[in-house]
């Protein structure tokens, strides 16, 4: 048995944003988002998942968006690549979802809150140890909340390190599902005992996908792997270039101090030809 890697945006949309996913999404957001003592009883999934057209696959799916019974909008994004401008994009999307609710002539008081939930497969805030972090608009001196209408909530999956045996809460189980579904070979009882997660596993089961969906998933996964490979290579090249420049700088200083070429080569590891290039 093979399951989709839910960390890819295509698979995440299919599992949490399909027409038949309301029970899944309800359970998920109640476990992941703190509604301050309340639980969400019903919601409407906006722009439900459609089978992607491969030629335009990049634009064939969007973030999972839902409107809760209270009128609050929830936008959810699964992000596996830390790209430039990502933090600004999150804020932009949240502000856009807030500001575009009304048209000319309508009252500002009619604006409904927006919760932007972002799940990342990379460390976004290295100075924080918590898996979850939340940001709101507050007064800087007294930390008084100005307005709670826009909430930015983040979950960083690399910080979630619990094993299947350590899962206790419903939140733990959902985070484990998102993080590890793609590596499962069977349905763990710990997860499948929750009806909504069992339903999510059924949707994520590759055996139930069409050929078009499987191809879209594989293309998206390959794209992500290539992008990650490019980032790693760039970091490695930059590191090696930095080391080389540092060695040349040290050799230049040693040469100026009067050390012999042999002593400089021993200290820096440079070859004789490399040493001759130093002015």
HELIX and SHEET records of a PDB file:
HELIX    1   1 UNK A    9  UNK A   17  1                                   9    
HELIX    2   2 UNK A   19  UNK A   21  5                                   3    
HELIX    3   3 UNK A   22  UNK A   32  1                                  11    
HELIX    4   4 UNK A   54  UNK A   59  5                                   6    
HELIX    5   5 UNK A   86  UNK A   99  1                                  14    
HELIX    6   6 UNK A  108  UNK A  110  5                                   3    
HELIX    7   7 UNK A  157  UNK A  159  5                                   3    
HELIX    8   8 UNK A  164  UNK A  166  5                                   3    
HELIX    9   9 UNK A  170  UNK A  180  1                                  11    
HELIX   10  10 UNK A  181  UNK A  183  5                                   3    
HELIX   11  11 UNK A  189  UNK A  192  1                                   4    
HELIX   12  12 UNK A  195  UNK A  204  1                                  10    
HELIX   13  13 UNK A  206  UNK A  208  5                                   3    
HELIX   14  14 UNK A  211  UNK A  256  1                                  46    
HELIX   15  15 UNK A  261  UNK A  268  1                                   8    
HELIX   16  16 UNK A  272  UNK A  276  1                                   5    
SHEET    1   A 6 UNK A  43  UNK A  46  0                                        
SHEET    2   A 6 UNK A  64  UNK A  68 -1                                        
SHEET    3   A 6 UNK A  73  UNK A  79 -1                                        
SHEET    4   A 6 UNK A 114  UNK A 120  1                                        
SHEET    5   A 6 UNK A 145  UNK A 156  1                                        
SHEET    6   A 6 UNK A 132  UNK A 138 -1                                        
END                                                                             
